[in-house]
Amino acid sequence: MLFTEATLFWGFLVVYGVVMYALSPRSKNAASFYRGADDKGNPVGQWSLTASIFISWIFAKSVTNAANLGEAYGVVGGLAYATYWLSIPVAGYIIYLIRTQTGASSLQQFLTSRFGRLASLSFAAAILIRLYNEVWSNTAVVGGYFGLPGDWEYYTAAMLFTAFTLAYSLKGGLRSSIFTDAIQAVVFVFFIGAVLFLIVPANDTSTMLSTGAFRLDAGADLLLVAGLQIFSYPFHDPVLTDRGFVNKEKTMLKSFVVAGLLGFVAVFVFSLVGVHAQLNGIAVNGNAPAAVGQSLGLAALFFMSVVMMTSAGSTLDSTFSSLSKSLAVDLPQLIQRASGRMPSIRVGAVVMIIFAILGNLPMFAGTDILKATTISGTMVMGLAPIFLFYSFTRWSPWSFHLSFWTGILLGLLLAVGLIPASWHIGEGSYAGLLGVNAYGFLICSAGFFLPLVLRRLAGRSVAVGQARG
């Protein structure tokens, strides 16, 4: 970076961190730190919750992936990635049903009541892996606007960004996260608009919106993958699901629906950055937003970096608050069968600090940020039958385990390249991913229903034997 450019970027990073810390509220009790209530115990308001869901799910890696897919496949790639945001209304509706039909106050409590404590522990392990991935995959994107992997600027920016986010997260926990989310949402939308103001007039709109083709080998396979994963993907992300239990059921559902639709539009719109790169022959080298920003000048690159910092910050603070709740509140209650009394704020703060350090280790090793979404989404495909079909059973631990662990196994086989080519659907880059998710959903569903069918058959056999006797 030139001196003036470096001063601008580093200056904004420092100002961003200081302002977020100064504005974020301080939690004075555990209910505020872990549940997001104010000092008087009042729950989060509807629009604050909507803004929080919207921006906390706009990950820095997500908008980067959306732009990269737009460059690769045109608007089809953008639609494919934006479809993941329809997970939010799906999750909101399922959580609404769970809360109104079972009275559960968390997904862990619901799973324990229907499938046993071992099921909840398995689920807890899955969401911890998910949260761990969220740390490095967002800080790495921010670091990419200050230098290349291996450069001291890259790592310094990522770690400084982590430190700033950790500081205001320690100050207020979930309450601070939700409050700053509203600010970050406004900043994000403003700078997205600024980016589009530079990009859209530089292209023919009709050409931009018609770039790409709805074929399996042109990105439509990923679109179908996203359409399958929206029924499982959201449930292993406590950044989203924790917010499903902080307000009244109908208020929560409205917030989830609106936030999901807004997220779909925002991510698709940002994918046009990648479409612009494709139409103008810009080499993206795995980071379309940065490449397009550099091609348009310092102002555009700065706008892109602001978008990334606000989206990464909103996700990272939510990740820290979810980690603290998962490890300080949910897991001890699950293991010890403890009461609903929450631990001190200090326990959650220690969890945040530990994961701020450990969570960045993969960044130093180098990783593929798209795989953080597609592979983890595949491994939890077994959650779809569990949450979609839970009403068919009142108690069936085997239904959970046959569905959940089958999905984990298939995801691992995909990750290590052991899925046979006969499973592929189509000839595109995501043919294997589509095949595993399509066939996997059917296999996991069969695993979920198998114990129920066997139990019913056994019941009929007993009834027949009694009748003959």
matplotlib code that plots the C-alpha trace (Angstrom):
import matplotlib.pyplot as plt

x = [0.0, 1.1, 1.5, -1.8, -3.7, -2.2, -3.0, -6.6, -7.1, -5.3, -6.9, -10.4, -9.6, -8.5, -11.4, -13.9, -12.6, -12.6, -16.1, -17.6, -16.2, -17.3, -20.9, -21.5, -23.4, -21.9, -23.8, -24.3, -25.8, -25.6, -29.1, -27.9, -24.6, -25.9, -29.5, -29.3, -31.8, -31.4, -30.5, -34.2, -34.7, -36.6, -36.1, -34.7, -37.0, -38.3, -36.3, -33.1, -33.5, -34.2, -31.1, -29.0, -30.1, -29.6, -26.1, -24.7, -25.4, -23.8, -20.4, -17.3, -16.5, -20.1, -20.0, -16.6, -17.9, -21.0, -18.8, -16.5, -19.4, -20.8, -17.5, -17.5, -21.2, -22.8, -26.2, -26.7, -23.7, -25.1, -28.6, -27.0, -25.2, -28.0, -30.3, -28.6, -30.2, -33.6, -32.3, -33.3, -37.1, -36.9, -35.1, -37.4, -40.6, -39.2, -38.1, -41.5, -43.1, -40.7, -41.3, -45.1, -45.6, -42.9, -42.2, -38.5, -36.3, -33.3, -32.5, -30.5, -33.4, -35.7, -33.2, -32.8, -36.5, -37.0, -33.8, -31.8, -28.7, -26.3, -28.1, -27.7, -24.0, -23.5, -25.3, -23.2, -20.0, -21.2, -22.0, -18.7, -16.9, -19.1, -18.3, -14.6, -14.6, -16.3, -13.4, -10.6, -12.8, -13.9, -10.6, -8.8, -11.0, -10.3, -6.6, -6.7, -7.4, -4.2, -1.8, -1.4, -1.2, 2.3, 2.7, 3.0, 0.2, -2.2, -1.7, -1.4, -4.7, -6.5, -5.3, -5.9, -9.4, -9.9, -8.7, -11.1, -14.1, -13.1, -12.9, -16.4, -17.8, -16.2, -17.9, -21.5, -21.8, -24.9, -26.4, -23.4, -23.5, -27.1, -26.7, -23.6, -25.3, -27.8, -25.0, -23.1, -26.2, -26.7, -23.0, -23.0, -26.1, -24.7, -21.4, -23.0, -25.0, -21.8, -20.2, -23.2, -23.1, -19.7, -20.3, -23.8, -23.4, -20.2, -22.2, -25.3, -27.9, -29.7, -26.4, -25.3, -28.6, -28.6, -25.0, -24.9, -27.0, -29.2, -27.4, -25.9, -22.4, -22.8, -23.6, -27.2, -25.8, -24.7, -28.1, -29.8, -27.3, -28.2, -31.9, -31.3, -29.0, -31.4, -33.3, -30.3, -27.6, -29.1, -29.6, -25.9, -25.3, -26.1, -25.3, -28.7, -30.6, -29.7, -31.6, -34.7, -35.2, -34.6, -38.1, -41.8, -42.5, -44.4, -42.0, -39.1, -40.7, -41.4, -37.8, -36.5, -38.6, -37.8, -34.0, -33.9, -35.4, -33.2, -30.2, -31.1, -31.4, -28.2, -26.0, -27.4, -26.8, -23.2, -22.6, -22.9, -19.4, -18.2, -20.4, -18.8, -15.4, -16.4, -17.8, -14.7, -12.1, -10.8, -8.6, -10.0, -7.4, -9.9, -11.0, -13.4, -14.3, -10.6, -9.8, -12.7, -12.0, -8.4, -9.5, -11.9, -9.5, -8.8, -12.4, -13.9, -11.3, -11.9, -15.7, -15.1, -12.9, -15.6, -18.2, -15.9, -15.0, -18.6, -19.8, -16.9, -17.3, -21.0, -20.3, -17.3, -18.9, -22.0, -19.6, -17.9, -21.3, -22.6, -19.4, -19.6, -23.3, -22.7, -19.7, -20.6, -24.3, -25.7, -23.0, -22.7, -26.4, -26.6, -23.7, -24.6, -28.4, -28.0, -30.8, -31.4, -29.2, -26.6, -22.9, -21.0, -20.0, -16.4, -16.8, -18.2, -15.4, -12.7, -14.3, -14.2, -10.6, -9.6, -11.4, -10.1, -6.7, -7.3, -9.8, -7.3, -4.8, -6.2, -5.7, -1.9, -2.1, -4.2, -7.7, -10.5, -13.2, -15.9, -15.3, -16.2, -19.7, -20.2, -18.5, -19.8, -23.3, -23.0, -21.8, -24.9, -27.4, -28.7, -30.2, -32.8, -35.0, -34.5, -36.0, -38.4, -40.0, -39.6, -43.4, -43.6, -42.0, -42.0, -39.0, -36.5, -32.8, -31.9, -33.8, -31.4, -28.2, -29.0, -29.8, -27.1, -24.1, -25.0, -24.8, -21.5, -20.0, -21.1, -19.7, -16.3, -16.3, -16.9, -14.2, -11.5, -12.6, -14.1, -17.6, -17.8, -18.4, -21.7, -23.2, -22.5, -25.4, -24.5, -21.0, -20.5, -17.9, -20.5, -21.8, -20.4, -21.6, -25.1, -25.2, -24.1, -26.7, -29.5, -28.9, -27.8, -31.0, -32.9, -30.6, -30.6, -34.4, -34.6, -32.3, -34.6, -37.8, -36.3, -36.6, -40.1, -41.1, -39.5, -41.2, -44.5, -44.0, -42.9, -46.0, -48.2, -46.5, -47.2, -50.8, -51.3, -49.7, -52.0, -55.1, -54.2, -53.5]
y = [0.0, 3.6, 5.8, 7.7, 4.5, 2.7, 5.6, 5.6, 1.9, 1.5, 4.7, 3.4, 0.1, 1.9, 4.4, 1.6, -0.3, 2.7, 3.8, 0.3, 0.0, 3.5, 3.0, -0.6, -0.9, -2.6, -5.6, -5.4, -8.9, -12.3, -12.1, -9.1, -10.7, -14.1, -13.4, -9.8, -8.3, -4.7, -3.9, -4.1, -7.5, -6.3, -8.4, -7.2, -5.1, -6.4, -4.1, -4.4, -8.1, -7.9, -5.8, -8.1, -11.2, -9.5, -8.2, -11.0, -13.5, -11.3, -12.8, -11.2, -14.6, -14.7, -11.5, -12.4, -15.9, -14.2, -11.9, -14.7, -16.9, -13.9, -13.7, -17.4, -18.0, -14.6, -14.0, -17.7, -17.9, -14.9, -16.5, -19.7, -18.2, -15.8, -18.8, -19.7, -16.7, -18.3, -20.5, -17.7, -17.8, -21.6, -21.6, -19.0, -21.0, -24.2, -22.5, -20.9, -24.3, -25.8, -22.9, -23.0, -26.8, -27.9, -24.9, -25.4, -22.4, -23.5, -26.1, -28.1, -28.3, -29.4, -32.1, -33.4, -33.8, -35.6, -37.5, -37.6, -35.9, -37.7, -36.2, -32.7, -33.3, -34.4, -31.3, -29.1, -30.5, -29.7, -26.1, -25.5, -26.6, -24.2, -21.3, -22.1, -21.8, -18.4, -16.8, -17.4, -17.2, -13.6, -12.2, -13.6, -11.7, -8.4, -9.1, -9.6, -5.8, -4.9, -7.5, -11.0, -14.2, -14.3, -10.5, -9.0, -6.5, -9.3, -10.9, -7.7, -6.3, -9.6, -9.8, -6.1, -6.5, -9.5, -7.5, -4.6, -6.9, -8.9, -5.8, -4.6, -8.2, -8.6, -5.3, -6.4, -9.9, -10.6, -7.2, -5.4, -7.6, -6.9, -3.1, -2.8, -4.9, -2.2, 0.3, -2.1, -2.8, 0.9, 1.3, -1.9, -0.9, 2.6, 1.4, -1.4, 1.4, 3.4, 0.3, -0.2, 3.5, 2.9, -0.4, -0.4, 2.7, 1.2, -1.7, -2.3, -3.3, -5.8, -7.5, -7.6, -9.2, -11.8, -13.0, -16.7, -19.7, -22.0, -25.2, -27.7, -27.1, -23.3, -22.9, -24.3, -27.3, -25.0, -23.4, -26.8, -27.6, -24.4, -25.3, -28.6, -27.2, -24.4, -27.1, -28.2, -25.5, -22.8, -25.1, -25.7, -21.9, -20.5, -17.0, -17.4, -19.8, -18.1, -15.1, -17.3, -17.4, -13.8, -12.4, -13.4, -16.1, -14.0, -11.1, -13.4, -15.0, -11.6, -10.6, -13.8, -13.6, -9.9, -10.4, -13.4, -11.7, -8.6, -10.8, -12.6, -9.3, -7.9, -10.9, -11.2, -7.5, -7.7, -10.7, -8.1, -7.0, -10.3, -10.0, -6.7, -8.4, -11.0, -8.5, -6.3, -9.0, -8.3, -11.1, -11.7, -14.2, -15.6, -12.2, -10.4, -7.5, -6.5, -6.9, -4.8, -2.2, -1.9, -1.6, 1.3, 3.3, 4.0, 5.1, 1.9, -0.2, 1.7, 1.2, -2.6, -2.7, -1.0, -3.5, -6.3, -4.9, -4.2, -7.6, -9.4, -7.4, -8.2, -11.9, -12.1, -10.4, -12.6, -15.6, -14.6, -14.2, -17.5, -19.3, -17.9, -18.9, -22.4, -23.2, -21.3, -21.8, -24.5, -27.2, -27.2, -27.4, -30.3, -32.3, -31.6, -31.4, -28.1, -25.5, -22.6, -20.3, -18.6, -18.4, -15.1, -12.9, -13.7, -17.3, -16.2, -13.6, -16.3, -18.4, -15.4, -14.7, -18.4, -18.7, -15.3, -16.8, -20.4, -19.5, -17.6, -20.4, -21.9, -18.4, -18.8, -22.3, -21.0, -22.2, -22.1, -19.9, -21.3, -24.8, -23.4, -23.1, -26.0, -28.8, -27.9, -27.5, -31.0, -32.6, -31.4, -32.5, -35.0, -32.2, -31.6, -34.7, -34.1, -30.6, -31.1, -34.4, -34.1, -34.1, -37.8, -38.9, -37.9, -40.0, -41.6, -41.2, -43.6, -41.4, -38.6, -40.6, -42.5, -39.3, -37.0, -39.3, -40.5, -36.9, -36.4, -39.6, -38.5, -35.1, -36.5, -38.9, -35.9, -33.9, -36.6, -37.4, -40.9, -40.3, -42.4, -40.6, -42.5, -40.2, -37.1, -35.2, -33.3, -32.4, -29.1, -28.2, -29.0, -32.3, -34.3, -31.9, -31.9, -35.7, -36.2, -33.6, -35.0, -38.7, -37.9, -36.2, -39.3, -41.6, -39.5, -39.3, -43.1, -43.3, -41.0, -43.0, -46.5, -46.8, -45.4, -48.0, -50.8, -49.8, -49.7, -53.1, -54.5, -53.1, -54.7, -58.0, -57.8, -56.9, -59.8, -62.2, -61.0, -61.3, -64.9, -65.7]
z = [0.0, -0.6, 2.5, 2.0, 1.2, 4.2, 6.5, 5.3, 5.8, 9.2, 10.4, 9.7, 11.4, 14.5, 14.4, 13.9, 16.9, 19.2, 18.1, 18.5, 22.0, 23.0, 21.8, 22.9, 26.2, 29.2, 30.6, 34.4, 34.9, 33.4, 31.8, 29.8, 28.9, 27.8, 26.8, 25.3, 27.7, 29.0, 32.6, 33.5, 32.0, 28.9, 25.8, 22.5, 20.3, 17.0, 14.7, 16.7, 16.5, 12.7, 12.1, 14.3, 12.4, 9.0, 9.6, 11.8, 9.0, 6.4, 7.0, 5.4, 3.8, 2.5, 0.5, -0.8, -1.8, -3.4, -5.5, -6.5, -7.6, -9.5, -11.4, -12.1, -13.0, -13.5, -11.7, -11.3, -9.0, -7.0, -6.8, -5.6, -2.7, -1.8, -1.5, 1.7, 3.3, 2.9, 5.7, 8.1, 7.5, 7.5, 10.9, 12.3, 11.4, 12.8, 16.0, 16.2, 16.1, 18.6, 21.1, 20.7, 20.6, 23.1, 25.3, 24.9, 25.7, 23.6, 20.8, 23.3, 25.7, 22.8, 21.6, 25.1, 25.6, 22.3, 21.7, 24.9, 26.4, 24.1, 21.1, 22.6, 23.3, 19.7, 18.5, 20.8, 19.3, 15.8, 16.7, 18.4, 15.3, 13.3, 15.7, 15.7, 11.9, 12.0, 13.8, 11.3, 8.2, 8.9, 10.3, 7.3, 4.9, 6.7, 6.7, 2.9, 2.5, 4.2, 2.7, 1.2, 3.3, 4.6, 4.9, 8.3, 7.4, 6.7, 10.1, 12.0, 10.6, 11.3, 14.9, 15.6, 14.2, 16.5, 19.5, 18.9, 18.4, 21.5, 23.5, 23.0, 23.1, 26.6, 27.6, 26.8, 25.5, 23.5, 24.5, 23.1, 19.9, 19.1, 19.8, 17.6, 14.9, 14.3, 13.7, 11.5, 9.5, 8.6, 7.7, 5.7, 3.6, 3.0, 1.7, -0.4, -2.0, -2.6, -4.2, -6.5, -7.5, -8.9, -10.6, -12.1, -14.3, -15.7, -17.3, -19.3, -16.7, -18.9, -19.8, -16.2, -15.0, -17.8, -17.5, -16.8, -17.6, -15.6, -16.3, -13.9, -15.2, -14.9, -11.2, -11.1, -9.3, -6.4, -6.5, -5.9, -3.2, -1.4, -1.8, 0.0, 2.7, 3.9, 5.8, 7.8, 7.5, 9.9, 12.8, 13.5, 13.8, 17.2, 16.0, 14.3, 16.5, 19.8, 18.5, 18.1, 21.8, 23.0, 22.3, 22.0, 19.4, 16.8, 17.2, 16.6, 13.5, 11.9, 12.5, 11.0, 7.8, 7.2, 7.9, 5.6, 2.7, 3.2, 3.4, 0.2, -1.6, -0.1, -1.0, -4.5, -5.1, -3.9, -6.2, -9.1, -8.0, -9.4, -12.5, -13.2, -12.9, -15.4, -17.9, -17.7, -17.7, -14.2, -12.8, -9.3, -7.9, -5.4, -4.1, -6.5, -4.1, -3.6, -7.3, -8.4, -5.8, -6.9, -10.5, -9.7, -7.5, -3.9, -3.0, -4.3, -2.5, 0.7, 0.3, -0.1, 3.0, 5.0, 3.8, 4.9, 8.3, 9.2, 8.1, 9.7, 12.9, 13.2, 12.7, 15.0, 18.0, 17.6, 17.4, 20.6, 22.4, 21.1, 22.2, 25.7, 26.0, 24.5, 26.8, 29.9, 30.0, 27.7, 28.0, 31.8, 32.2, 29.8, 31.4, 35.1, 34.7, 36.4, 37.1, 34.8, 36.9, 34.7, 35.6, 36.1, 33.3, 34.0, 32.8, 29.5, 29.1, 29.6, 26.9, 24.5, 25.1, 24.6, 21.3, 20.1, 20.3, 19.2, 16.5, 14.5, 14.2, 11.0, 9.3, 9.7, 8.1, 5.1, 4.2, 1.6, 2.9, 0.6, 2.0, 5.5, 4.2, 1.7, 3.6, 7.0, 5.5, 4.1, 7.3, 9.2, 6.5, 9.0, 11.0, 8.3, 9.1, 12.8, 12.7, 9.9, 11.1, 14.9, 15.3, 14.2, 17.5, 21.1, 22.2, 19.8, 20.4, 17.6, 15.1, 15.9, 15.8, 12.6, 10.8, 12.4, 12.2, 8.7, 7.6, 9.4, 7.7, 4.2, 4.8, 5.8, 2.9, 0.6, 2.2, 1.8, -1.8, -1.2, -2.7, -5.9, -9.2, -9.7, -7.0, -9.0, -10.5, -13.6, -14.9, -13.0, -10.4, -7.6, -9.1, -6.3, -3.6, -5.2, -5.3, -1.7, -0.5, -2.6, -1.9, 1.6, 2.5, 1.5, 3.4, 6.5, 6.4, 6.1, 9.1, 11.1, 10.3, 10.6, 14.4, 14.3, 11.6, 13.5, 16.7, 15.0, 13.4, 16.8, 18.4, 15.7, 16.3, 20.0, 19.4, 17.0, 19.5, 22.3, 20.0, 19.2, 22.8]

ax = plt.figure().add_subplot(projection="3d")
ax.plot(x, y, z, "-o")
ax.set_aspect("equal")
plt.show()
